[in-house]
Amino acid sequence: PALARLESAAPVLDRAPFRATGTLAPPTAGRPATRVALLLGCVQGEIYPQVHEATVRVLQHAGCEVVAPEGQGCCGALHSHAGDAETARALARRNIAAFERAGVEAVIVNAAGCGAAMKEYGHLLRHDRVWGARAARFSEGVRDVLEFVATRDFAGGLGRVERTVTLQDACHLAHAQRIREAPRAILRAIPGLRLVEMRTPDRCCGSAGLYSVVQPAMSATILEAKMTEIASTGAGVICTSNPGCAMQIEAGVRRTGLDAEVRHVIEILDEAIRARR
């Protein structure tokens, strides 16, 4: 039963992974651009490459030059969760060096768990005499993609997206990073879109990093309650901002037979941008 439960939670891999490095979106001619770097990560680009693709297009729409530095790697979040602080610190040093070389104004992350971890690099390396100050400076420049885009002039030229959407607040976005309004501001700016809030959108879906693997029964119980709440909204799209949440809720959709799809908020904004073209 345990193996079957894990298998039922496995995502469907039907796209080529996103592993591109270098310049992903050049600056627009005749328009000043903000140079930003994208974290590729371990999970998002492999399982949800379309989220990276949408992120690059949205950032370009918002007036950014987008690069993905070579040498970057895992953010170290799961290592920290599992108590392997030394490996997490080694991964942090690797990423800091890679992104420093890129010479960017911000490091953009579209996985809330990764962003939360990278914003804590300063704390993680606070006792390191060589890396402590560099880590603190680096963390100050990390931005969740929704947090960043919400501060830009993104709403111009959006097409209509006739969808009813509900939003699942990723714990690592709403609680760890305290970002709640940005995803809502983005969704509300999209013409034709109807946002129907759950009663408790910031209640955990049961994924919680490794929790769904090491505590599958409790995770399933939490997910069941979340799926009941999602179904009550009547939404055809469930938006979130973290791949762990997406995998967990997709598993819930399959188990319950709910007629809905799971999308990252940035994918819906990208859909609106492309709808106007």
C-alpha positions as CSV (number, residue, x, y, z in Angstrom):
1,P,0.0,0.0,0.0
2,A,2.8,2.5,0.8
3,L,4.5,1.9,-2.6
4,A,1.2,2.2,-4.4
5,R,0.4,5.5,-2.6
6,L,3.8,6.9,-3.6
7,E,3.3,5.7,-7.2
8,S,-0.2,7.4,-7.3
9,A,1.4,10.7,-6.3
10,A,4.1,10.6,-9.0
11,P,3.7,13.4,-11.6
12,V,3.1,12.7,-15.3
13,L,6.3,13.5,-17.2
14,D,5.3,14.4,-20.7
15,R,7.6,17.2,-21.6
16,A,11.4,17.6,-22.2
17,P,13.1,19.1,-19.1
18,F,14.2,22.7,-19.0
19,R,18.0,22.9,-18.5
20,A,19.0,25.8,-20.7
21,T,21.7,28.1,-19.4
22,G,23.1,31.4,-20.6
23,T,20.8,34.1,-22.0
24,L,17.2,33.0,-21.9
25,A,15.6,36.3,-22.9
26,P,17.7,39.1,-24.4
27,P,16.9,42.8,-23.6
28,T,14.3,44.3,-25.8
29,A,15.8,46.8,-28.3
30,G,15.3,50.4,-27.4
31,R,13.9,49.6,-24.0
32,P,15.9,49.7,-20.7
33,A,16.0,46.2,-19.2
34,T,16.5,44.9,-15.7
35,R,19.0,42.0,-15.8
36,V,17.8,39.1,-13.6
37,A,18.8,35.5,-13.2
38,L,16.6,32.4,-13.0
39,L,17.1,29.6,-10.6
40,L,16.7,26.3,-12.6
41,G,16.5,24.1,-9.5
42,C,16.1,20.4,-9.2
43,V,12.4,19.8,-9.5
44,Q,10.7,22.6,-11.4
45,G,12.7,22.4,-14.6
46,E,12.6,18.6,-14.6
47,I,8.9,18.0,-13.8
48,Y,7.3,21.3,-14.8
49,P,9.5,22.8,-17.5
50,Q,6.5,24.8,-18.8
51,V,6.7,26.9,-15.6
52,H,10.3,28.0,-16.5
53,E,9.2,28.7,-20.0
54,A,6.3,30.8,-18.8
55,T,8.5,32.6,-16.3
56,V,11.0,33.7,-18.9
57,R,8.2,35.0,-21.2
58,V,6.6,36.9,-18.3
59,L,9.9,38.4,-17.2
60,Q,10.6,39.6,-20.7
61,H,7.1,41.1,-20.9
62,A,7.9,42.9,-17.7
63,G,11.0,44.5,-19.2
64,C,13.7,42.1,-18.1
65,E,16.8,40.5,-19.6
66,V,16.8,36.9,-18.2
67,V,19.9,34.7,-17.8
68,A,20.5,31.3,-16.2
69,P,24.0,31.1,-14.9
70,E,26.1,28.0,-15.4
71,G,27.3,26.4,-12.2
72,Q,24.1,26.8,-10.2
73,G,22.5,23.8,-8.6
74,C,20.2,22.6,-5.9
75,C,19.1,25.2,-3.4
76,G,19.7,22.9,-0.5
77,A,16.1,23.2,1.0
78,L,15.5,19.5,1.3
79,H,18.9,18.9,2.8
80,S,18.2,21.5,5.5
81,H,14.8,20.0,6.1
82,A,16.4,16.6,6.6
83,G,19.1,18.0,9.0
84,D,22.0,17.8,6.6
85,A,23.2,21.4,7.2
86,E,26.7,20.8,5.9
87,T,25.5,19.8,2.4
88,A,23.0,22.6,2.5
89,R,25.9,25.1,3.2
90,A,28.0,23.7,0.4
91,L,25.1,24.0,-2.0
92,A,24.5,27.6,-0.8
93,R,28.1,28.6,-1.5
94,R,28.0,27.1,-5.0
95,N,24.9,29.0,-5.8
96,I,26.1,32.3,-4.4
97,A,29.3,32.1,-6.5
98,A,27.4,31.2,-9.6
99,F,24.9,34.0,-9.3
100,E,27.5,36.6,-8.3
101,R,29.3,35.9,-11.5
102,A,26.2,36.6,-13.5
103,G,26.1,40.3,-12.4
104,V,22.3,40.6,-12.0
105,E,20.0,42.9,-10.1
106,A,17.8,40.0,-8.7
107,V,17.7,36.3,-8.5
108,I,14.3,35.1,-9.5
109,V,12.8,31.8,-8.1
110,N,9.5,30.3,-9.2
111,A,9.5,27.5,-6.5
112,A,8.4,28.9,-3.2
113,G,10.3,26.3,-1.2
114,C,13.6,27.1,-3.0
115,G,13.0,30.8,-2.6
116,A,12.5,30.5,1.1
117,A,15.7,28.5,1.5
118,M,17.7,30.9,-0.5
119,K,16.5,33.9,1.4
120,E,17.9,32.1,4.5
121,Y,21.4,31.7,3.1
122,G,22.6,34.6,5.2
123,H,21.4,32.8,8.3
124,L,22.7,29.4,7.1
125,L,26.2,30.8,6.6
126,R,26.2,33.4,9.4
127,H,29.1,31.8,11.2
128,D,31.2,31.4,8.1
129,R,33.9,34.2,8.1
130,V,34.5,33.9,4.4
131,W,30.9,33.5,3.1
132,G,28.7,35.1,5.8
133,A,28.6,38.6,4.5
134,R,28.3,37.5,0.9
135,A,25.5,35.2,1.8
136,A,23.6,38.0,3.5
137,R,24.0,40.2,0.4
138,F,22.9,37.4,-1.8
139,S,19.8,36.7,0.2
140,E,18.7,40.3,0.0
141,G,18.6,40.0,-3.8
142,V,16.4,36.8,-4.0
143,R,12.8,37.3,-5.1
144,D,10.0,35.0,-5.7
145,V,8.8,35.5,-9.3
146,L,5.3,36.6,-8.2
147,E,6.7,39.0,-5.6
148,F,9.0,40.5,-8.3
149,V,6.4,40.7,-11.2
150,A,3.8,42.3,-8.9
151,T,6.1,45.3,-8.5
152,R,6.6,45.7,-12.3
153,D,4.4,47.2,-15.0
154,F,3.0,43.7,-16.0
155,A,-0.7,44.4,-16.5
156,G,-0.5,46.3,-19.8
157,G,-1.5,44.4,-23.0
158,L,-3.1,41.4,-21.3
159,G,-5.6,39.4,-23.2
160,R,-8.7,37.7,-21.7
161,V,-8.5,34.4,-19.8
162,E,-12.0,33.1,-19.2
163,R,-11.3,30.8,-16.3
164,T,-12.5,30.3,-12.8
165,V,-9.5,29.9,-10.5
166,T,-8.8,29.2,-6.9
167,L,-5.5,29.8,-5.2
168,Q,-3.7,27.5,-2.9
169,D,-1.2,29.5,-0.9
170,A,2.1,27.6,-0.8
171,C,3.2,27.4,2.9
172,H,6.7,28.5,1.9
173,L,5.3,31.6,0.1
174,A,2.6,32.7,2.5
175,H,4.1,31.6,5.8
176,A,7.9,31.5,5.3
177,Q,8.2,34.5,2.9
178,R,5.0,36.2,4.0
179,I,3.9,36.8,0.4
180,R,0.1,36.6,0.1
181,E,-1.0,39.6,-1.9
182,A,1.3,39.3,-4.9
183,P,-0.3,36.2,-6.5
184,R,-3.8,37.6,-5.9
185,A,-2.8,41.0,-7.4
186,I,-1.6,39.2,-10.5
187,L,-4.6,37.0,-10.9
188,R,-7.0,39.9,-10.4
189,A,-5.3,42.0,-13.1
190,I,-6.1,39.4,-15.7
191,P,-9.2,40.3,-17.8
192,G,-11.9,37.7,-17.7
193,L,-10.5,35.7,-14.8
194,R,-12.6,34.9,-11.8
195,L,-10.8,34.2,-8.5
196,V,-12.8,32.2,-6.0
197,E,-11.1,32.0,-2.7
198,M,-11.1,28.9,-0.5
199,R,-12.1,29.3,3.1
200,T,-8.6,28.5,4.3
201,P,-6.3,28.9,1.2
202,D,-3.1,29.0,3.4
203,R,-3.9,25.7,5.0
204,C,-1.2,23.1,4.1
205,C,-2.0,20.7,1.3
206,G,0.1,17.9,3.0
207,S,3.1,18.0,0.7
208,A,5.5,19.8,3.0
209,G,8.7,18.8,1.4
210,L,9.6,15.3,2.5
211,Y,6.5,15.0,4.8
212,S,4.3,13.3,2.2
213,V,7.0,10.6,1.8
214,V,7.8,10.0,5.5
215,Q,4.3,10.5,6.8
216,P,2.1,9.4,4.0
217,A,-1.0,8.6,6.0
218,M,-1.2,12.0,7.7
219,S,-0.3,13.7,4.4
220,A,-3.2,11.9,2.7
221,T,-5.6,13.0,5.5
222,I,-4.5,16.6,5.1
223,L,-4.8,16.4,1.3
224,E,-8.3,14.9,1.5
225,A,-9.5,18.0,3.6
226,K,-7.8,20.3,1.1
227,M,-9.5,18.7,-1.9
228,T,-12.9,19.0,-0.3
229,E,-12.3,22.7,0.2
230,I,-11.0,23.1,-3.4
231,A,-14.1,21.3,-4.8
232,S,-16.4,23.7,-2.9
233,T,-15.1,26.6,-5.0
234,G,-16.2,25.1,-8.3
235,A,-12.9,26.3,-9.9
236,G,-11.6,24.6,-13.0
237,V,-8.0,25.8,-12.3
238,I,-6.1,25.4,-9.0
239,C,-3.2,27.8,-8.9
240,T,-0.2,27.5,-6.6
241,S,3.4,28.6,-6.6
242,N,5.5,25.5,-5.6
243,P,6.2,22.3,-7.4
244,G,5.6,20.2,-4.2
245,C,2.2,21.7,-3.8
246,A,1.5,21.1,-7.5
247,M,2.4,17.4,-7.3
248,Q,0.4,16.9,-4.2
249,I,-2.7,18.6,-5.5
250,E,-2.4,16.9,-8.9
251,A,-2.4,13.6,-7.0
252,G,-5.6,14.7,-5.2
253,V,-7.2,15.6,-8.5
254,R,-6.5,12.1,-9.8
255,R,-7.7,10.4,-6.7
256,T,-11.0,12.4,-6.4
257,G,-11.7,12.6,-10.1
258,L,-12.2,16.4,-9.8
259,D,-12.5,18.1,-13.1
260,A,-9.7,20.7,-12.6
261,E,-6.1,21.3,-13.6
262,V,-3.2,22.6,-11.5
263,R,-1.2,25.5,-12.7
264,H,1.4,27.9,-11.4
265,V,0.1,31.5,-11.2
266,I,2.8,32.6,-13.6
267,E,1.4,30.2,-16.2
268,I,-1.9,31.9,-16.1
269,L,-0.3,35.3,-16.5
270,D,1.7,34.0,-19.4
271,E,-1.5,32.8,-21.0
272,A,-3.0,36.3,-20.7
273,I,0.1,37.8,-22.3
274,R,0.0,35.4,-25.2
275,A,-3.8,35.8,-25.6
276,R,-3.3,39.5,-26.6
277,R,-0.8,38.7,-29.3
